[in-house]
Amino acid sequence: MNLKKWSLFALIGLFLFAAVLPQTASADAVTGGGKTVVTLGADLTQQERQSLLQEMGADSNAETINVSIADIQQYLGKGSGNASVGGDNKAYSSARITLTGSGSGIKVKANNVTQVTEQMYANALLTAGVKDADVYVTSPKPVTGTAALTGIMMAFEKASNHQISQEQRQVANDEMLQTSQLGQKIGDKDKAAAFMTQVKEEIAKQQPQTEQEVRDIVVNVAGDLNVNLNDQDINNITNVMYKFSQLNIDWDALGSQLNDLKGQLDKVLNSEEAQGFFDQLLAWLKELWNSIMGATSK
């Protein structure tokens, strides 16, 4: 009886070890050998600055850019207004960007960001012309995350010595805000990111010439992915995506980057399914544990 009991205990231990093992990998390590630039929110305290530098793996001598709300509005240009910072009253969002080898794609990790997913950042950065970089976004307290995009673009310009056009800055910012708002509305941020990625992929393939053609793409992709949009949603997204379609973009290169991003999205969605499996597994193990303890107490 004791041998059987301890065998079951060992089995439970192995299940639990397997369930938590993938979570032990660090997401913070700076990868690649490219140039790294760090942005720090201008409203951080000195203690918060030092803490975030340590979290991002950058020492106090790292090349840094301070980013304030005023900097964000100036960078995005006239007409950006308060919407450009997504309602963040203070600049806490900070980021580290490291340039990586050609063809490596965009990889984003985020911490303490509530409304913008890692894939939303990656998608918007593609619009801004950022191709190969590792990005880490963080804050000492929960923030919407919409203000961080500007800092990342500023850091990319500094690291790459490449100027992002004013049109790309604004479209990338508007795109991320629309995706974030859509994610909140439908209650699924990852699905919203997948929807926008698919719209951009279709634009890259079809290269529409008119706003109506872009609208048709938006409507068709929404139908394919079962995303419920009202007329206002369609108008807002079409407006941003039509501006996107008019940018001076290498569509072939963008298509390759979007395929890589879709692969990352698939992993995210599959990991959510896997998490559901582990939740069920843990519930079953809990019931098994209770039954074992009940049997051994008799």
C-alpha positions as CSV (number, residue, x, y, z in Angstrom):
1,M,0.0,0.0,0.0
2,N,2.8,2.4,0.8
3,L,4.7,1.6,-2.4
4,K,1.5,2.3,-4.4
5,K,0.9,5.6,-2.5
6,W,4.5,6.8,-3.1
7,S,4.4,5.8,-6.8
8,L,1.3,8.0,-7.2
9,F,3.1,10.9,-5.4
10,A,6.0,10.5,-7.7
11,L,3.7,10.6,-10.8
12,I,2.1,13.7,-9.6
13,G,5.5,15.3,-9.0
14,L,6.6,14.5,-12.5
15,F,3.4,16.0,-14.0
16,L,3.8,19.2,-12.0
17,F,7.5,19.5,-13.0
18,A,6.7,19.1,-16.7
19,A,3.9,21.7,-16.4
20,V,6.1,24.4,-14.9
21,L,9.4,23.7,-16.6
22,P,8.8,25.8,-19.8
23,Q,8.1,28.8,-17.6
24,T,11.6,28.9,-16.2
25,A,13.3,30.4,-19.3
26,S,14.4,34.0,-18.9
27,A,12.8,36.6,-21.2
28,D,15.1,39.4,-20.3
29,A,18.5,38.5,-21.6
30,V,19.9,40.8,-24.3
31,T,20.3,38.7,-27.4
32,G,22.4,39.2,-30.5
33,G,25.5,41.3,-30.9
34,G,23.9,44.4,-32.4
35,K,23.8,47.9,-31.0
36,T,21.5,48.4,-28.0
37,V,19.7,51.6,-27.0
38,V,17.5,52.0,-24.0
39,T,14.6,54.5,-23.5
40,L,13.5,55.6,-20.1
41,G,10.2,57.3,-19.2
42,A,10.9,60.9,-18.1
43,D,8.6,60.6,-15.1
44,L,10.5,57.7,-13.5
45,T,12.2,58.3,-10.2
46,Q,15.9,57.7,-10.0
47,Q,15.3,54.5,-8.1
48,E,12.9,53.3,-10.7
49,R,15.4,54.1,-13.5
50,Q,18.1,52.1,-11.8
51,S,15.7,49.2,-11.2
52,L,14.5,49.1,-14.9
53,L,18.1,49.4,-16.2
54,Q,18.9,46.3,-14.1
55,E,15.8,44.5,-15.3
56,M,16.6,45.2,-19.0
57,G,20.2,44.0,-18.5
58,A,21.7,47.5,-19.2
59,D,24.2,49.2,-16.9
60,S,24.2,52.9,-16.0
61,N,26.6,53.6,-18.9
62,A,24.2,52.3,-21.5
63,E,23.1,54.7,-24.3
64,T,19.8,56.0,-23.1
65,I,17.0,58.3,-24.3
66,N,14.6,60.0,-21.9
67,V,11.1,60.1,-23.4
68,S,8.4,62.5,-22.0
69,I,4.8,62.9,-23.1
70,A,5.8,66.2,-24.7
71,D,8.5,64.3,-26.7
72,I,6.0,61.8,-27.9
73,Q,3.6,64.4,-29.2
74,Q,6.4,66.3,-30.8
75,Y,7.8,63.1,-32.4
76,L,4.4,62.2,-33.9
77,G,3.8,65.7,-35.2
78,K,0.8,68.0,-35.3
79,G,-2.6,66.4,-34.9
80,S,-1.5,63.5,-32.7
81,G,-3.2,65.0,-29.6
82,N,-3.7,63.0,-26.4
83,A,-4.8,59.9,-28.3
84,S,-1.1,59.4,-29.3
85,V,-0.3,58.5,-25.8
86,G,-3.3,56.4,-25.2
87,G,-4.4,58.2,-22.1
88,D,-1.2,57.7,-20.1
89,N,-0.8,60.8,-18.0
90,K,2.9,60.1,-17.2
91,A,5.8,58.7,-19.1
92,Y,6.7,55.5,-17.2
93,S,7.0,53.1,-20.2
94,S,10.6,52.2,-21.0
95,A,12.2,49.9,-23.5
96,R,15.4,48.3,-24.7
97,I,16.0,47.7,-28.4
98,T,18.9,45.6,-29.8
99,L,19.5,45.4,-33.5
100,T,19.8,41.8,-34.8
101,G,21.0,40.1,-38.0
102,S,19.2,40.5,-41.3
103,G,16.2,38.2,-41.6
104,S,15.9,37.5,-37.9
105,G,12.6,39.4,-37.6
106,I,11.2,41.4,-34.7
107,K,10.9,39.8,-31.3
108,V,9.1,41.6,-28.5
109,K,8.7,40.9,-24.8
110,A,6.6,43.1,-22.5
111,N,6.2,43.5,-18.8
112,N,3.5,45.4,-16.8
113,V,1.7,46.4,-20.0
114,T,-2.1,46.0,-19.9
115,Q,-3.5,46.9,-23.3
116,V,-0.9,46.3,-25.9
117,T,0.4,42.8,-26.6
118,E,3.9,41.9,-27.8
119,Q,2.5,41.1,-31.2
120,M,0.8,44.5,-31.5
121,Y,4.1,46.2,-30.9
122,A,5.8,44.0,-33.5
123,N,3.1,44.7,-36.0
124,A,3.3,48.4,-35.6
125,L,7.1,48.4,-35.7
126,L,6.8,46.6,-39.1
127,T,4.7,49.5,-40.3
128,A,7.3,51.9,-39.1
129,G,9.9,50.1,-41.1
130,V,11.7,48.3,-38.3
131,K,12.7,44.9,-39.5
132,D,15.3,43.0,-37.4
133,A,15.4,43.8,-33.7
134,D,14.8,42.4,-30.2
135,V,12.6,44.6,-28.1
136,Y,11.8,44.6,-24.4
137,V,9.1,46.9,-23.0
138,T,8.6,47.4,-19.3
139,S,7.3,49.8,-16.6
140,P,7.6,49.9,-12.8
141,K,3.8,49.9,-12.6
142,P,1.0,48.8,-14.9
143,V,0.5,51.0,-17.9
144,T,-1.6,50.8,-21.1
145,G,1.6,50.6,-23.1
146,T,0.5,52.7,-26.0
147,A,3.1,55.4,-25.2
148,A,6.0,53.0,-25.4
149,L,5.9,52.6,-29.2
150,T,7.3,56.1,-29.8
151,G,10.2,55.5,-27.5
152,I,11.0,52.2,-29.4
153,M,10.9,54.0,-32.7
154,M,13.2,56.8,-31.3
155,A,15.6,54.1,-30.0
156,F,15.6,52.3,-33.4
157,E,16.5,55.5,-35.2
158,K,19.4,56.1,-32.7
159,A,20.7,52.5,-32.9
160,S,20.4,52.2,-36.7
161,N,21.1,55.7,-37.8
162,H,18.0,55.4,-39.9
163,Q,15.2,58.0,-39.9
164,I,11.6,56.8,-39.8
165,S,9.3,59.0,-42.0
166,Q,6.7,61.1,-40.4
167,E,4.0,59.2,-42.2
168,Q,5.2,55.9,-40.9
169,R,5.5,57.2,-37.4
170,Q,1.8,58.4,-37.4
171,V,0.4,55.3,-39.2
172,A,2.2,52.9,-36.9
173,N,0.9,54.8,-33.8
174,D,-2.6,54.9,-35.2
175,E,-2.5,51.3,-36.1
176,M,-1.5,50.2,-32.7
177,L,-4.2,52.3,-31.0
178,Q,-6.8,50.8,-33.3
179,T,-5.6,47.3,-32.6
180,S,-5.5,47.9,-28.9
181,Q,-9.1,49.3,-28.9
182,L,-10.3,46.4,-31.0
183,G,-8.7,43.9,-28.6
184,Q,-10.5,45.5,-25.7
185,K,-13.8,45.5,-27.6
186,I,-13.8,41.9,-28.6
187,G,-12.2,40.7,-25.4
188,D,-9.3,39.0,-27.2
189,K,-6.1,41.0,-27.7
190,D,-4.3,38.2,-29.5
191,K,-7.2,37.8,-32.0
192,A,-7.2,41.5,-32.6
193,A,-3.4,41.4,-33.4
194,A,-4.0,38.3,-35.7
195,F,-6.8,40.2,-37.5
196,M,-4.6,43.3,-38.2
197,T,-1.7,41.1,-39.3
198,Q,-4.0,39.3,-41.8
199,V,-5.3,42.6,-43.1
200,K,-1.8,43.9,-43.7
201,E,-0.8,40.6,-45.4
202,E,-3.7,40.9,-47.8
203,I,-2.8,44.5,-48.5
204,A,0.8,43.4,-49.3
205,K,-0.5,40.7,-51.6
206,Q,-3.3,42.7,-53.4
207,Q,-1.8,46.2,-53.2
208,P,-5.2,47.9,-53.3
209,Q,-5.3,51.3,-55.0
210,T,-8.5,52.7,-53.5
211,E,-10.0,53.1,-50.0
212,Q,-12.9,51.0,-51.1
213,E,-10.6,48.1,-52.0
214,V,-9.0,48.4,-48.5
215,R,-12.4,48.4,-46.9
216,D,-13.3,45.2,-48.8
217,I,-10.1,43.6,-47.4
218,V,-11.0,44.6,-43.9
219,V,-14.6,43.2,-44.2
220,N,-13.4,40.0,-45.8
221,V,-10.7,39.3,-43.2
222,A,-13.2,40.1,-40.4
223,G,-15.5,37.5,-41.8
224,D,-12.8,34.9,-42.2
225,L,-11.6,35.3,-38.6
226,N,-15.1,35.8,-37.2
227,V,-14.3,39.3,-35.8
228,N,-17.5,41.2,-35.3
229,L,-17.1,44.8,-36.5
230,N,-19.7,47.6,-36.7
231,D,-19.7,50.3,-39.4
232,Q,-17.6,52.7,-37.2
233,D,-15.0,50.0,-36.5
234,I,-14.8,49.3,-40.2
235,N,-14.4,53.0,-41.1
236,N,-11.7,53.5,-38.4
237,I,-9.6,50.5,-39.4
238,T,-10.1,51.2,-43.1
239,N,-8.9,54.8,-42.6
240,V,-5.7,53.6,-40.9
241,M,-5.1,50.7,-43.3
242,Y,-5.6,52.8,-46.4
243,K,-2.9,55.2,-45.1
244,F,-0.7,52.1,-44.5
245,S,-1.3,51.0,-48.1
246,Q,0.0,54.3,-49.4
247,L,3.3,54.1,-47.5
248,N,6.5,53.6,-49.5
249,I,7.0,50.0,-48.4
250,D,8.9,47.1,-49.9
251,W,5.9,44.8,-50.0
252,D,7.9,41.6,-50.7
253,A,10.1,42.2,-47.7
254,L,7.1,43.1,-45.6
255,G,5.3,39.9,-46.6
256,S,8.2,37.8,-45.3
257,Q,8.3,39.7,-42.0
258,L,4.5,39.3,-41.7
259,N,4.8,35.5,-42.2
260,D,7.3,35.4,-39.4
261,L,4.9,37.4,-37.2
262,K,2.1,35.1,-38.0
263,G,4.2,32.2,-36.9
264,Q,4.8,33.9,-33.6
265,L,1.0,34.5,-33.2
266,D,0.3,30.9,-33.9
267,K,2.6,29.9,-31.1
268,V,0.8,32.3,-28.8
269,L,-2.6,31.0,-29.7
270,N,-1.4,27.4,-29.4
271,S,0.2,28.1,-26.0
272,E,-3.2,29.4,-24.8
273,E,-4.8,26.1,-25.8
274,A,-1.9,24.3,-24.1
275,Q,-2.6,26.3,-20.9
276,G,-6.2,25.2,-21.0
277,F,-5.0,21.6,-21.1
278,F,-2.7,22.1,-18.2
279,D,-5.5,23.8,-16.2
280,Q,-7.6,20.7,-16.7
281,L,-4.6,18.5,-15.9
282,L,-4.0,20.3,-12.6
283,A,-7.6,20.1,-11.7
284,W,-7.5,16.3,-12.3
285,L,-4.3,16.0,-10.3
286,K,-5.9,17.9,-7.4
287,E,-8.8,15.5,-7.4
288,L,-6.4,12.6,-7.5
289,W,-4.4,14.0,-4.6
290,N,-7.5,14.5,-2.5
291,S,-8.6,10.9,-3.2
292,I,-5.2,9.6,-2.2
293,M,-5.1,11.6,1.0
294,G,-8.6,10.4,1.8
295,A,-7.6,6.8,1.2
296,T,-4.4,7.1,3.4
297,S,-6.3,8.7,6.2
298,K,-8.5,5.6,6.7
